[in-house]
Amino acid sequence: MTYPALFIRSARQDDLAALVALYGDDDIGVSRELAEPDVAYQGAFDAIQADPNHMLVVGERDGQVVATLLLSFLPGLSRHGAWRAQIEAMRVARPLRGQGLGRALLDWSIDEARRRGCTLVQLTSDRRRDDAHRFYEGAGFEATHLGYKLPLETP
């Protein structure tokens, strides 16, 4: 599907390095991501690609990967058995932020959630990402919940 200045498609194996670079391209990601993909990134990529309830997509501009997000479809019993769409790891390349690419990617994901029969789109955003919060609120999202995380030690 094409949006102004952005072609959105499923991620491919040869996109993995560009995706990892996008995840590390900000003040928060730089401290938690590696510079290049390793076996852990590859394993996660393979698991996402194998599960029909996950869509890892990229946004291309002039043949370059410049944006990404993971869209997951979650069944639930609450809300009368509603399906939810969960947006994760949305990124736009730093030099291209503010040009509408993020909005095009977000609008695409909302349309895809509707197409898949979801009744709700949800996401979380690190509390330090003030610009992202303004962006999501400007797109109509509301900060309705308080999120919690519990880091687990890896074996």
N, C-alpha and C positions, 0 to 999 in steps of 0.2 A: 504494500500500500504506500502511496506517495503523499506526503504533506509538503507544504511550502518549504523548500530547501532541505528536506529530510526524507530519505527512503528508509522505511522500517521493514526489517526482515528478521527471520530466525537467525540466531547466532550459529556460526559454523566453527569447526575445530580450528581453522586458521585465524579465527578472531581472538583466540584465547589470550595471546600476549597483549593485544590492544585493550581487552577488557580489564586485565590486571592493571595495566597502566592507568586506565580511567579510575579504578577503585583507589589507587594511590595518589591521585592528582588533586589532593586538597590537604589542608592542615591536619585533619583527623586521620584520613586514610594513609598518609605517608608514614605514620607511626605503627600501623597495624598490617600493612600489606607488604609483600615482597616486591622486589624490582622486576622479577620475571616469574612466569608460571613454574610451579613444581608439581610433584606427584599429587599433592593435596588438592590443588586447583583442578588438575586433570580429573581426579576422582569425582569431585563435586560437579564439574562440567558434564561428565558422562552420566551421572545420576540424574541431573536435571534433564538432559536430553532424552533419557529413557522413560521419563515419567510424563504421561499426557496431561497431568494437572499442573505442569510447570511450563512456562514459555520464557526462555531467555532470548531477548531480542536486542538488536543493535539498530542504531540510527546511522545511516551513511550520508555523508555529504561529499560530493566530488570523489566518490569511490573510497573514502576513508571512514573508518569507524570513529564517530565523534560522540556517540551517546549510547546508553544501555539502560535496561531495567530487567528485573525478573518479575514476572507476573505469575502468581500462583493461585490456583482455584481450590478453595477449601470448603468441603461439605460441613454442615453443622445441623444439629437438631434444634437449636434455639432459633427464634424468629421463624417458626413454622417450617423447619427443615431447609432454611435458606443456605444458598451457596454464597460465599464471599470471595472477592478477589483481593489478594494481598500484593501490594507493590513493594518490592525490595530493591535495594542497591541501585537506585536511579542515579545516573551520573551523566553529565554533559562536560565535554572537554573544556577546561578552564578558559582558553581564549575565545570560545564561542558562546559562553554564557551570556544571557540577556538578549539573545537574538531570536527567541521564540522556539528554539529547538526542543527545549524541555517541555514546553507547553504542547507542542505537536506530539511528542512521545507520550505525555500524560493523557492527552485527549484520545490518542490511539488506544491506550490501555483501558480507558473507561469504555470506549466503544466495544472493545473485545470482551470486556466483562459483561456488558449488556448482551452481546451476541451469545455468550456462554450461559446466560440465564442467571447471572449473579444479581442479588438484590442490594449489595453493599460493596463499596470499594474502600479498603482501609490501607493504611501505611503507618510506619513509625519513622521518626526522624530524630537523630541525636539532638539533645537539648541545646547543644552548642552551635547548631546550624541555623542561626537567625535568618539568613537569606533564604534558606530552603523553607523555613516556616512561613515567611511572607509569600513565597512563591505558591505553596500549597493552599494557603488561605485565600490568595488571590484567584485560585482555580476553583474555589468553593468548598474546600475541605475545612472541617471544623476540628479543633482540638478538644475532643469529647472525653478522652480517657487518659489515664496516667499509666505509662508502661513501666514494666520492671524486667530486669534481666538478672540471671544468675550464671556467672561464668563457671564452666566446669573444667576441671583439670583434664588434660588429655593423657591417656595411658602411655 
